[in-house]
Structures are given as C-alpha cells and as structure tokens.
Amino acid sequence: MITVHKLVGIVIVTPVLLLAGCRDTSGLTVGVDSPGTPSATVVTSTTTTTTTATTTTTTTVAVSAASEPEIAVAPSDLQVIDFFSRATGVALTDSAFASVPPASHRPMRLAITTDGGEHWRTEGVALPRSFWRAATATIAFESAKVGFVDSGVALVGTVDGGLQWNPIRLGDEVTEVSLVGSSAWAVVIGCPATAPTTPHCPAAVASAEVGLHGAGTWQVHSLAVRAIPGSQPTMARPSAAVGVLTGLLWPDDKRNPLLVTEDGGTVWRNDGAPCASGDWTGPGAVAAVSSTLGKSDWWLVCGGGGPGMGMETKAIERSGNRGATWTQIAAFTSPSPYRNRGNLPTGDAGPLAATSPLRLWFLTANYLSTSSDGGRQWTTLPGVALHGGGEFATLSFVEPSHGWLVAPGVGLWRTVNGSRWTQLKG
C-alpha cells in the first residue's frame, strides 16, 4: 500500500453511520452495522433506482468511549502508516504487537507520531477483534482524528482519533480505502470472502466527502466487471477526480480489467490491463503522477509466475496518456535463460510509488529499489533490509523528497532528501 493523499498530483498505489441496510440494482448491500460503543444518531436514508449508484445519507453525533491507556510503540511494531505532514502521521499496530504481552492478546490499535516517526504512542481504543489478524489492512486519514481503516473485508471509521470505531457496511467485502483531500473511495465486492472462487461477484467503488464529522453520504457506483472473492485490488489517484484501479480478479478472462475514471469515480471505463495475458498472470501494483502541465504518467507492475526462490517474473508498463496506450519499459523474464531488462529487483512484487515523472520507488519481498529515469533502469538501495516483508510494506509521502516506509514486523525507514533512507528505531 502507498499513501500520498496529502500531496495532490502524486498518487500510488488504501463516517459515523448507523443505517438500516438497503440494496441497489447492482446487488451490493449498503448500510452500516451498529457500533460497539454508544452513539446518538439521527438517520435518513434514500435509495435511488438507477443502475449506477445508491446514495445513503446520515447525520451522526458520536459519543466517544473512554480511551484505553496510551502505550509507547516501537517502530518495528507498526504494520501500516499514513502521514499528513513532515511531523505528524498515524499507523496501525502490527497484529504481532510485541509491546503488549501476552502474545495471545494482540489488539490492533491506532498509533500517532508528532516527531516524524521517531516515537509513537497508541490512541483511543482497540479496533474490532475481527481486524486484529488482518493481513491486508489499509488506512486513509484526513487528520489525526478523522479517517478510515479497512481489513480487506470490513471498513470502519473514526472522527475522534480512535475513541470510537464505527462499522460502515457497503457490501460483503470492502477493501482498498483511499483519501485524496476530502474525497474518500473504497472498493466494494458483493460476495463474502468465504464464497467459492468461481462465482462472479458484483463490484463497485463507493465514494464520499469527508468532514469533521466523518462521511455523511456514500454513493456506490457499479463497475462493468465482476470479481472473485478475496480480490486484492490496488488503486492510484493522481487527483480527487482521476483514478485507476486494477487487481479485481476474474477467473475466466484472459485479460484482467484495468479501470479508469476521470469524473470523481462516477463512471469507470475498462481499458484492460496490458500485461494480463501470455507470460503474465495479471496486474499487480499501480502508480500514477500528474504534472503541473496536466500530463498524466501511469505505471503498472505486471506479475507473473516462475520457479519461485526469488526468480518470479515481473514487468513494468508505462502510459503517458492515462492508460490509452502502454509501453513495457523493464522486465525480468523466465524460464532460463533469465533476462533482466532494466535491472529489476528479484522477488515477489510489492507496492510501486511515483513521486515525479522520473522518480519511482518499487518494493519487492527483500528490497527497496528506485528509478530516476521513469522506470527504465532500477537500483537496489543498500541499508534497507526488508527480510521478506516488502510485499506487505507501506510507502507514505508528503512531498517528493519526504517519505516513510514500514515493513510489518521488520522496521520503519524515513527519507528527508528523496534518496537516502534511515531506519527509525524509537
């Protein structure tokens, strides 16, 4: 996961409601489960009959629960991060959270830093127990008080820094929440994760405007594709209006979807991922950046198979016209003889980040690599040992030269000049 929502123009590839469920014509259920802590709520709900969106409106006044004791958290105990300034950011504690004995009790909590990641402390109360073992949790925060957490299945929101977590029910699976300014999006899959992998599930993107009191209105926009349960999509948002979404897996098509919107998420077109056929099993991470001149450069990681042992195939595709055409600019191919055009790092692919039209960052299981020429040539950085955690790492940038990297259970690194990374140990 990558978060750069505070820096408009750089995007990578993450509500206080109490509603009765309602169903739109896409087959996705919209509503909110009752939170576990008290709240005083005034609710209104409207359902449209259009096939493109369901709108649910609510006004909520939350009654905060008593905060649990603050606990100092080591940077290595973090699993996902989101910064909104050089000094301030939030994170989730890792499910292994070594600072809280015994090991069998591993509550996931929100943590905050006010010194650029040097020191962290927990805030509020623990997230719902179902989140504690989430392997694909993502967060999107507008401030230290207001934001969202998704577990890859469920979505919750807070308006008081984690004193209360309010479940938001938009469908059977809610994943890949993102926030650009006050614009929040989340991917919705209309089948439970326990469903067989063969059914085609309706898919949608839900959007809402976020204020001091959370998200009062969610609109669910149906996608013209189907997904299978357990899909792990990735999304890049060069601006609040423009987004590209990939990773919605469907089992019987040779070309996985690559979905693009340019109107704030209302209408999505399916351009088709350029790498989801032949040697490539499907798209992986996606990144995008928009320059001040309005040009959009997008990158897509194509994942492949291979013999394992760090020799999995991968390729980097680039588009300079918002996905209309793509060019493969680097590739690691197999089987033997192996060919590595662009010196791509070995290992399974993780997140990809673009902080300018030329500067990219790419995570694999063990390495952090960078490109200074738009992704054609890559250099693996010494001193950032990820020990297998790179696939599940998070990158967060507040400006091109200032960012953070966290690998769950491994550690936290920071760059203040856009080139050299230093590990923060608390």
C-alpha positions, -999 to +999 in steps of 0.1 A: +000+000+000+011+036-007-005+067+006+002+102-008-032+118-005-018+149+012+003+157-019-021+163-047-006+152-080+014+123-066-005+090-062+003+055-057-009+026-051-059+025+010-181+080+087-200+078+116-230+059+104-258+038+118-281+027+090-306+000+081-294-019+050-306-011+016-299-027-018-292-011-051-297-027-085-261-039-087-268-064-059-245-046-034-259-041+001-255-006+015-257+000+052-239+002+085-237-022+113-243-010+148-211+002+165-199-015+197-199+018+217-228+042+223-237+069+199-266+094+194-276+092+158-301+109+135-306+088+104-321+095+070-317+070+041-326+073+004-322+047-023-321+055-060-333+032-087-305+039-111-281+012-120-251+034-114-253+045-078-270+041-044-269+072-021-272+068+016-272+100+038-268+102+075-261+128+102-244+114+133-233+128+166-208+103+182-204+098+219-168+089+224-159+059+245-133+062+273-098+059+259-076+029+268-042+037+284-016+050+260+012+027+252+046+036+236+050+016+204+083+006+188+085+015+150+090-023+144+055-029+159+037-009+131+021-025+101+007+003+080+013+041+080-003+074+067+015+107+071-001+142+065+029+164+074+066+161+079+059+157+117+025+140+120+013+106+109-008+077+121-003+040+119-019+007+130-001-015+154+011-048+140-010-079+148+021-093+165+024-060+186+053-073+207+049-044+232+016-059+246+020-092+264+009-119+264+014-128+227-021-144+225-036-109+232-028-088+202-052-059+199-048-037+169-048+000+178-042+034+162-008+049+169+003+085+163+036+103+159+043+140+161+080+140+155+083+125+121+081+089+131+108+089+158+084+080+185+048+065+185+021+061+211-013+044+209-045+064+208-082+056+216-094+020+219-087-012+201-102-018+167-129-046+164-114-080+171-120-092+135-094-067+124-066-080+147-055-107+122-060-087+091-031-093+067-041-067+042-053-037+063-051-003+048-058+032+063-067+066+050-068+095+074-077+132+068-062+142+101-051+125+133-088+124+143-107+116+111-101+086+090-109+050+079-094+015+083-103-015+062-093-051+070-096-063+034-132-074+043-147-047+066-145-009+069-146+012+100-143+050+105-134+073+134-139+110+140-122+112+174-088+096+169-099+060+176-120+066+207-149+051+187-147+028+156-179+029+136-186+000+112-196+010+077-214-017+057-212-011+020-211-047+008-198-082+016-162-071+012-148-036+014-112-031+006-086-006-006-098+026+010-082+058-002-084+095+006-074+125-016-081+157+002-117+153+014-126+127-012-128+091+001-132+060-021-134+023-012-137-008-034-168-030-027-171-066-037-206-082-034-196-117-023-183-128+011-147-139+013-158-174+022-177-178-011-164-202-037-139-186-061-159-194-092-189-171-088-187-137-104-194-111-077-207-076-085-180-049-079-183-012-072-165+018-059-181+038-031-173+075-027-180+101+000-169+135+010-153+136+044-156+164+070-151+169+107-180+145+115-169+118+091-186+108+058-223+117+059-231+104+023-218+074+004-225+068-032-220+033-046-211+032-083-213-001-100-184-013-122-189-030-155-168-060-144-172-089-120-147-100-094-140-131-073-140-132-035-107-123-020-095-100-047-069-075-035-072-045-058-048-016-059-057+020-068-038+051-078-054+086-077-035+114-094-062+138-082-095+137-064-113+132-098-090+108-116-083+072-105-070+039-119-080+006-104-066-029-110-063-063-093-100-073-095-095-109-104-119-128-126-112-164-134-124-169-170-110-140-189-076-137-204-073-100-198-078-087-163-096-053-160-078-020-157-105+005-147-102+043-152-123+072-140-119+109-148-151+122-132-147+116-095-155+079-096-190+080-111-182+064-144-154+038-149-142+025-183-124-008-186-092-003-207-079-038-199-046-044-183-018-046-209+000-074-191-027-099-181-021-124-209+007-145-223+036-148-197+018-125-172-008-139-149-022-105-140-016-069-129-002-060-096+007-027-081-002+005-099+012+041-096+004+074-112+016+110-111+002+142-127+025+171-135+016+207-132+012+208-170-017+183-168+002+154-183-005+120-166+021+093-163+010+059-151+029+028-143+017-008-138+035-038-124+028-070-143+030-100-121+039-134-134+048-169-125+081-186-124+100-212-104+099-192-071+130-188-050+131-151-057+130-156-095+094-147-102+088-128-134+077-092-135+075-063-158+069-025-156+045-009-181+042+028-186+015+050-201+018+087-208-018+092-218-039+080-189-039+043-199-048+047-236-016+030-247+011+012-227+048+005-233+068-022-215+100-004-202+115-030-179+111-068-175+125-098-156+116-129-175+119-167-171+124-196-176+161-200-182+179-182-196+168-154-173+167-119-188+165-088-168+160-057-188+162-026-166+179-044-136+146-051-119+149-065-083+142-102-077+115-115-055+077-111-054+064-076-063+051-053-037+040-016-038+051+008-065+052+046-059+058+076-082+068+109-067+076+126-100+075+117-137+111+104-133+114+092-097+098+058-088+101+035-058+094-002-060+092-028-032+099-065-035+100-091-007+135-082+004+145-049-014+136-013-019+146-001-054+145+032-071+144+046-107+154+081-117+145+078-154+108+069-152+112+032-146+136+021-173+166+014-150+165+003-114+189+004-085+185-016-053+192+005-022+217-008+004+208-005+040+171-012+037+168-049+046+132-060+044+136-097+053+106-108+033+083-080+045+085-058+014+054-074-003+032-062+026+050-029+032+036+007+031+050+038+015+038+072+025+050+105+010+040+141+019+063+156-007+087+140-033+117+142-010+100+133+022+086+099+029+084+068+051+085+030+045+072+005+070+075-033+067+054-052+093+075-068+119+107-056+104+110-018+108+104+018+098+125+039+075+124+076+065+139+097+038+142+135+041+160+141+008+144+116-016+175+094-019+189+082+014+167+062+038+174+059+076+159+033+099+139+048+128+142+027+160+124+048+185 
